[in-house]
Amino acid sequence: VQLQASGGGLVQAGGSLRLSCAASGRTFSGDGMGWFRQAPGKEREFVAGISWNGGSTSYADSVKGRFIISRDNAKNTVYLQMNSLNVEDTAVYYCAATYLSGSIYPPVKYTYWGQGTQVTVSS
């Protein structure tokens, strides 16, 4: 079972990036999915989550209105569209899957984790 995150990179403040997380090894169509991030010297924090059918989404206050999480269960893939990026968004972004079906849980509830993709926002 593997989650492969991609789409990170270097972008100027105000720019956009779209992260993808492709799952393989089993279907995740019944699982809640989430994006977390970890900046240097900081704890891993929740960014966004989506329920098993996309009917419910959750966002950290710091990204609400700028980021959009979505999923395509036919492709076993979850996305994170990040707009109006600022330097505080610089971090390694991780996707994660939980056996639970909702949109937000503590990190310990997520069973599968991707390898992370670096997002760097320059001023």
C-alpha positions as CSV (number, residue, x, y, z in Angstrom):
1,V,0.0,0.0,0.0
2,Q,1.5,3.3,-1.0
3,L,0.6,7.0,-1.2
4,Q,2.6,9.0,-3.7
5,A,2.5,12.7,-3.2
6,S,3.6,15.0,-6.0
7,G,3.3,18.5,-7.3
8,G,5.4,20.4,-4.9
9,G,8.0,23.0,-5.9
10,L,9.1,26.6,-5.7
11,V,6.6,29.3,-6.2
12,Q,6.5,33.1,-5.6
13,A,4.1,34.5,-3.0
14,G,0.7,34.9,-4.4
15,G,1.1,32.0,-6.7
16,S,-0.6,28.6,-6.9
17,L,0.3,24.9,-6.8
18,R,-1.7,21.7,-7.1
19,L,-0.6,18.7,-5.1
20,S,-1.7,15.2,-6.0
21,C,-1.7,12.1,-4.0
22,A,-2.1,8.8,-5.9
23,A,-2.9,5.7,-3.9
24,S,-2.0,2.2,-4.9
25,G,-2.2,-1.2,-3.4
26,R,-5.8,-1.0,-2.3
27,T,-8.8,1.2,-2.9
28,F,-9.2,4.2,-0.7
29,S,-12.7,5.1,-1.9
30,G,-14.2,4.4,1.5
31,D,-11.5,6.2,3.5
32,G,-11.1,9.7,4.7
33,M,-8.1,11.4,3.2
34,G,-6.1,14.4,4.5
35,W,-3.2,16.7,3.8
36,F,-0.8,17.7,6.6
37,R,2.3,19.8,6.5
38,Q,5.4,20.2,8.6
39,A,7.7,23.2,8.5
40,P,11.2,23.1,9.9
41,G,11.2,23.1,13.7
42,K,7.5,22.8,13.9
43,E,5.0,20.1,14.6
44,R,3.1,18.4,11.8
45,E,-0.2,20.1,11.4
46,F,-3.5,19.4,9.7
47,V,-4.1,21.3,6.5
48,A,-7.2,19.9,4.9
49,G,-9.3,16.7,4.9
50,I,-12.0,15.2,2.8
51,S,-14.6,12.5,3.6
52,W,-14.8,9.2,1.7
53,N,-17.2,10.5,-0.9
54,G,-16.1,14.1,-1.0
55,G,-19.3,15.3,0.7
56,S,-17.5,16.8,3.6
57,T,-14.3,18.8,3.7
58,S,-12.4,20.4,6.6
59,Y,-9.6,23.1,6.6
60,A,-7.2,24.6,9.0
61,D,-8.1,28.3,9.6
62,S,-4.8,29.3,8.1
63,V,-5.7,28.0,4.7
64,K,-9.4,28.4,4.6
65,G,-10.5,30.3,1.5
66,R,-7.2,29.7,-0.2
67,F,-6.9,25.9,-0.4
68,I,-9.3,23.4,-1.9
69,I,-9.2,19.6,-1.3
70,S,-10.9,17.2,-3.7
71,R,-10.7,13.6,-4.7
72,D,-11.4,11.3,-7.6
73,N,-12.2,7.9,-6.3
74,A,-12.1,6.4,-9.8
75,K,-8.4,7.4,-9.9
76,N,-7.7,6.7,-6.3
77,T,-6.3,10.2,-6.1
78,V,-6.7,13.2,-3.8
79,Y,-5.8,16.7,-4.7
80,L,-4.9,19.9,-2.9
81,Q,-5.3,23.1,-4.9
82,M,-3.3,25.8,-3.2
83,N,-3.9,29.5,-4.1
84,S,-2.6,32.8,-2.8
85,L,0.4,31.1,-1.3
86,N,2.5,32.9,1.2
87,V,5.8,32.2,2.8
88,E,4.1,30.8,5.9
89,D,2.9,27.9,3.7
90,T,6.4,26.7,3.1
91,A,6.6,23.1,4.4
92,V,6.8,19.5,3.5
93,Y,3.2,18.4,2.6
94,Y,2.1,14.9,3.4
95,C,-1.1,13.1,2.3
96,A,-2.6,10.5,4.6
97,A,-5.5,8.0,4.6
98,T,-7.6,6.8,7.5
99,Y,-9.9,3.8,7.7
100,L,-12.4,6.2,9.1
101,S,-14.8,7.9,6.7
102,G,-14.9,11.5,7.8
103,S,-12.9,14.6,6.9
104,I,-10.8,15.4,9.9
105,Y,-9.0,13.4,12.6
106,P,-5.9,13.6,14.7
107,P,-2.7,12.4,12.9
108,V,-2.7,9.2,15.0
109,K,-5.9,8.1,13.3
110,Y,-4.3,8.1,9.8
111,T,-2.9,4.7,9.0
112,Y,-1.2,5.4,5.7
113,W,1.2,8.3,4.9
114,G,2.8,9.5,1.7
115,Q,6.5,10.4,1.5
116,G,5.9,14.1,1.5
117,T,6.5,16.8,-1.2
118,Q,8.3,20.1,-0.6
119,V,6.5,23.4,-1.1
120,T,8.6,26.5,-0.9
121,V,7.1,29.9,-1.3
122,S,9.5,32.8,-1.9
123,S,8.7,36.4,-1.0
